[in-house]
Amino acid sequence: MSERKVLNKYFPPDFDPSLIPRRKGPKNSQQVVRLMAPFSMRCNTCGEYIYKGKKFNARKETVEGEDYYGIKIFRFYIKCTLCSAEITFKTDPKNTDYAAEHGASRNFEPWREEKAVEEEDKLARLEEEENNPMKALENRTVDAKREMDIMDALHDIRARNARNERVGHSADIAATLSREEIETEEDRERKLAEEEDERLVREVFSKVTMPVASGSRSSGTPPSDGSPTESSTRVVTIKRKADDVEPDVRSLLPEAARGSVSSKATAAPSKKAKLDLKNKLGIKVAKKPKVAV
């Protein structure tokens, strides 16, 4: 399959370009091109405004007898969007722009007027300086003074910017130092608060040391491995009373801990005592009858 876009064309050995017939046409033929309006304009026939960027199918031709240093000038024909009147404009290589020619007038553009006024003033000044040397001297003096004022203003702006940079740098340093001081104060306040909390905890709670039998000492049976039992201690945190009176350790410990702290083991209550307690409280125990299966 041959390539669709090829760079090298094949020319047979017997190819003679002079044998190709030339197409004859008018010398200044017009071409149909698609373009956008290069500037905003107003139709002179109906007053319709045509804004910059409006697309048209235009006819293009070369202007005969006009050029700018060998650069050709082209003319474009378009039609008004409302009344279909013919509008023409051409290129302006001198000003790198377009110029309205017929059928429409270009809208007012203030910068064009300013440029024209500046050029006129410049030409008038040059003409005046040529005819009057004193006026030329005065103009040069005024220009030198203006340049000196501009340089002084520029120097002041640079000095102000440098001062602002120094002030900003010092402000950054001061902000960093103040931030560190604030952090130090916060750490100090946090430390004081923690110390106050610890003091309150020490006032409310206290830690006591209580002996605890290792192995199976609490059950009363020796260890299974035959090793001797050794007593150990355990730290228990208890809560103080509100009257700041040191309570008894046994009264604050639970029932199981009291038995480990007490040196004498409490005897188990007898069955008769239980029965007497039931009789005192008036409780009757009813036996459940047996049901034959």
MOURGI-V874282 format. One record per pair of residues at least 24 apart in sequence whose C-alpha atoms are under 7 Angstrom apart, sorted by the first residue. I is the first residue (numbers start at 0). J is the second residue. If there is no record, write none. Layout:
I/J ; I/J
This chain:
27/60 ; 27/61 ; 28/60 ; 29/58 ; 29/59 ; 29/60 ; 30/58 ; 30/59 ; 30/60 ; 31/56 ; 31/57 ; 31/58 ; 31/59 ; 32/56 ; 32/57 ; 32/58 ; 32/59 ; 33/57 ; 37/97 ; 39/105 ; 39/106 ; 40/103 ; 40/104 ; 40/105 ; 40/106 ; 41/103 ; 41/104 ; 41/105 ; 41/106 ; 42/79 ; 42/102 ; 42/103 ; 42/104 ; 43/102 ; 43/103 ; 43/104 ; 45/82 ; 47/81 ; 67/92 ; 67/93 ; 203/238 ; 203/239 ; 204/236 ; 204/237 ; 204/238 ; 204/239 ; 205/236 ; 205/237 ; 205/238 ; 205/239 ; 206/234 ; 206/235 ; 206/236 ; 206/237 ; 207/234 ; 207/235 ; 207/236 ; 208/232 ; 208/233 ; 208/234 ; 208/235 ; 209/233 ; 209/234 ; 209/260 ; 210/260 ; 211/259 ; 217/259
